[in-house]
Amino acid sequence: MKLHKQKKTPFTKSFCMISLIMIAALIGLGIKEYTSRKAQLEAHFLSYCESTANRLGTILTTPLWNFEIERLKVIAGVEMQEKQLIQSISIFEKTVASDKQMLFCITKDESGQLINCKNNQNCTNTEKTRKLIKNDIHIGMLKICFSQETINQQQQSLLQEMLVNMIFLVVIVIAGLFMASRSLIN
């Protein structure tokens, strides 16, 4: 049995062109939306980092001035337990011999438990530092290392959400155009 090959009519050619144009437009809009939302997410993260560093810089100044090391550790520990984005907090004091002598460093292990660092952690992610100043005297420095793991997970889920939405819209557009073309032919 010979299969009957259907001729490509101007209508089917225009249907294919319209489908391709609409799919390209949907993909373009999806890419634009993803980059826009990703930029908003990154801007929000950087704003969070700045505000956290400013707030902690203000809170930790008085305990450092009074040399209340245990109070400094408690404040830093509470901050790290509440926030998933903070990877480590280091406090340095300014001495006559050195501009940065580390008082303590707190970080998280793989399980999320707080542990003391022996030395200053190398930050591979976003790092914010603040001078700790009391009565116009530079008394120390705060260094916070923020983890981008949570942000990367949010960006990944955003990408997956956008891909599912684009595929869904492409299927709807093609089905709609197909049904419209069928009704026009019949």
VEXKEBA-436381 format. One record per residue (C-alpha): residue in three letters; residue number from 0; x, y, z. Coordinates in steps of 0.001 Angstrom, whole numbers, plus 500000, padded with zeros to 6 digits. Layout:
BEGIN
{ALA NUM {X Y Z}},
...
This chain:
BEGIN
{MET 0 {500000 500000 500000}},
{LYS 1 {501319 503349 498975}},
{LEU 2 {501097 506223 501398}},
{HIS 3 {499536 509330 499990}},
{LYS 4 {501906 512237 500424}},
{GLN 5 {500045 515457 501073}},
{LYS 6 {501110 518579 499235}},
{LYS 7 {502306 521492 501259}},
{THR 8 {499769 524196 500708}},
{PRO 9 {500346 527877 501434}},
{PHE 10 {498082 527391 504448}},
{THR 11 {500255 524649 505989}},
{LYS 12 {503387 526666 505248}},
{SER 13 {501928 529708 506982}},
{PHE 14 {500765 527512 509885}},
{CYS 15 {504327 526225 510349}},
{MET 16 {505773 529743 510125}},
{ILE 17 {503304 531136 512650}},
{SER 18 {504037 528208 515000}},
{LEU 19 {507793 528744 514746}},
{ILE 20 {507477 532501 515278}},
{MET 21 {505273 532031 518340}},
{ILE 22 {507589 529383 519799}},
{ALA 23 {510626 531636 519249}},
{ALA 24 {508750 534550 520871}},
{LEU 25 {507800 532411 523890}},
{ILE 26 {511378 531183 524287}},
{GLY 27 {512670 534766 524037}},
{LEU 28 {510175 535969 526648}},
{GLY 29 {511084 533049 528910}},
{ILE 30 {514789 533856 528707}},
{LYS 31 {514099 537536 529392}},
{GLU 32 {511911 536684 532399}},
{TYR 33 {514508 534260 533793}},
{THR 34 {517376 536756 533529}},
{SER 35 {515220 539476 535091}},
{ARG 36 {514168 537305 538042}},
{LYS 37 {517719 535997 538482}},
{ALA 38 {519044 539574 538636}},
{GLN 39 {516380 540452 541227}},
{LEU 40 {517364 537415 543303}},
{GLU 41 {521055 538373 543184}},
{ALA 42 {520300 542015 544046}},
{HIS 43 {518198 540880 547012}},
{PHE 44 {521044 538599 548174}},
{LEU 45 {523631 541404 547973}},
{SER 46 {521276 543760 549794}},
{TYR 47 {520819 541133 552517}},
{CYS 48 {524615 540744 552823}},
{GLU 49 {525110 544503 553172}},
{SER 50 {522360 544962 555752}},
{THR 51 {523522 541960 557803}},
{ALA 52 {527121 543212 557838}},
{ASN 53 {525999 546723 558829}},
{ARG 54 {523720 545427 561587}},
{LEU 55 {526312 543062 563044}},
{GLY 56 {528984 545737 562784}},
{THR 57 {526825 547971 564952}},
{ILE 58 {525789 545263 567434}},
{LEU 59 {529291 543848 567999}},
{THR 60 {531073 547155 568621}},
{THR 61 {530150 547559 572297}},
{PRO 62 {531011 543968 573359}},
{LEU 63 {534363 544296 571584}},
{TRP 64 {535010 547674 573254}},
{ASN 65 {534301 546071 576635}},
{PHE 66 {536313 543002 575584}},
{GLU 67 {533378 540662 576254}},
{ILE 68 {534559 537790 574074}},
{GLU 69 {531907 535328 575252}},
{ARG 70 {529154 537829 574461}},
{LEU 71 {530662 538345 570992}},
{LYS 72 {530637 534585 570418}},
{VAL 73 {527037 534253 571593}},
{ILE 74 {525823 537052 569301}},
{ALA 75 {527739 535630 566307}},
{GLY 76 {526518 532101 567085}},
{VAL 77 {522882 533147 567330}},
{GLU 78 {523172 535039 564050}},
{MET 79 {524659 532018 562299}},
{GLN 80 {522076 529592 563685}},
{GLU 81 {519199 531728 562451}},
{LYS 82 {520562 532417 558991}},
{GLN 83 {521337 529794 556363}},
{LEU 84 {523290 532218 554227}},
{ILE 85 {526118 532931 556676}},
{GLN 86 {529059 530574 556287}},
{SER 87 {531463 532081 558827}},
{ILE 88 {531946 535089 561109}},
{SER 89 {535381 536281 562201}},
{ILE 90 {536137 539050 564697}},
{PHE 91 {539515 540754 564758}},
{GLU 92 {540811 543242 567252}},
{LYS 93 {543101 546100 566399}},
{THR 94 {546254 546009 568465}},
{VAL 95 {549359 548157 568582}},
{ALA 96 {551372 545467 566798}},
{SER 97 {548752 544393 564261}},
{ASP 98 {545761 545857 562503}},
{LYS 99 {544099 542424 562544}},
{GLN 100 {544580 539980 565383}},
{MET 101 {541851 537352 565259}},
{LEU 102 {539842 536989 568451}},
{PHE 103 {537677 534171 567173}},
{CYS 104 {536119 532625 564104}},
{ILE 105 {532908 530598 563959}},
{THR 106 {531899 528508 560963}},
{LYS 107 {529529 525655 560141}},
{ASP 108 {530500 522077 559457}},
{GLU 109 {528822 519877 556821}},
{SER 110 {525941 519060 559165}},
{GLY 111 {525284 522734 559946}},
{GLN 112 {526704 522619 563483}},
{LEU 113 {528677 525628 564684}},
{ILE 114 {532373 525034 565225}},
{ASN 115 {535262 527294 566188}},
{CYS 116 {537881 527996 563535}},
{LYS 117 {541544 527828 564380}},
{ASN 118 {542405 530459 561819}},
{ASN 119 {540700 532853 559470}},
{GLN 120 {538532 531050 556942}},
{ASN 121 {539196 531662 553262}},
{CYS 122 {535944 532850 551815}},
{THR 123 {535157 531439 548380}},
{ASN 124 {531802 533185 548191}},
{THR 125 {530573 536700 548989}},
{GLU 126 {532560 538355 551772}},
{LYS 127 {531720 541537 553659}},
{THR 128 {534007 543302 556110}},
{ARG 129 {533211 546150 558461}},
{LYS 130 {535482 548228 560651}},
{LEU 131 {534310 548226 564237}},
{ILE 132 {534565 551795 565513}},
{LYS 133 {533677 553092 568973}},
{ASN 134 {534043 556781 569925}},
{ASP 135 {535902 557429 566646}},
{ILE 136 {538481 554759 567532}},
{HIS 137 {539042 551808 565228}},
{ILE 138 {538864 548875 567656}},
{GLY 139 {538529 545901 565328}},
{MET 140 {537080 544354 562246}},
{LEU 141 {534180 542053 561410}},
{LYS 142 {534428 539632 558499}},
{ILE 143 {531357 537704 557347}},
{CYS 144 {531451 535057 554647}},
{PHE 145 {528088 534385 552993}},
{SER 146 {527297 531073 551329}},
{GLN 147 {525699 531220 547900}},
{GLU 148 {524452 527629 548086}},
{THR 149 {520898 528694 548966}},
{ILE 150 {520895 531314 546194}},
{ASN 151 {522183 528754 543691}},
{GLN 152 {519383 526357 544712}},
{GLN 153 {516802 529120 544268}},
{GLN 154 {518217 529974 540835}},
{GLN 155 {518110 526303 539860}},
{SER 156 {514463 525960 540916}},
{LEU 157 {513664 529220 539093}},
{LEU 158 {515220 527813 535909}},
{GLN 159 {513252 524580 536251}},
{GLU 160 {510021 526502 536841}},
{MET 161 {510636 528691 533790}},
{LEU 162 {511399 525660 531573}},
{VAL 163 {508219 523867 532654}},
{ASN 164 {506186 527034 531999}},
{MET 165 {507765 527525 528567}},
{ILE 166 {507126 523908 527552}},
{PHE 167 {503538 524174 528785}},
{LEU 168 {502958 527395 526811}},
{VAL 169 {504543 525985 523648}},
{VAL 170 {502288 522916 523825}},
{ILE 171 {499219 525125 524349}},
{VAL 172 {500148 527402 521427}},
{ILE 173 {500783 524502 519063}},
{ALA 174 {497565 522747 520122}},
{GLY 175 {495606 525978 519750}},
{LEU 176 {497037 526696 516311}},
{PHE 177 {496443 523106 515231}},
{MET 178 {492797 523213 516356}},
{ALA 179 {492306 526600 514719}},
{SER 180 {493802 525368 511457}},
{ARG 181 {491602 522257 511524}},
{SER 182 {488472 524336 512002}},
{LEU 183 {489477 526618 509123}},
{ILE 184 {490165 523685 506792}},
{ASN 185 {486843 521963 507535}},
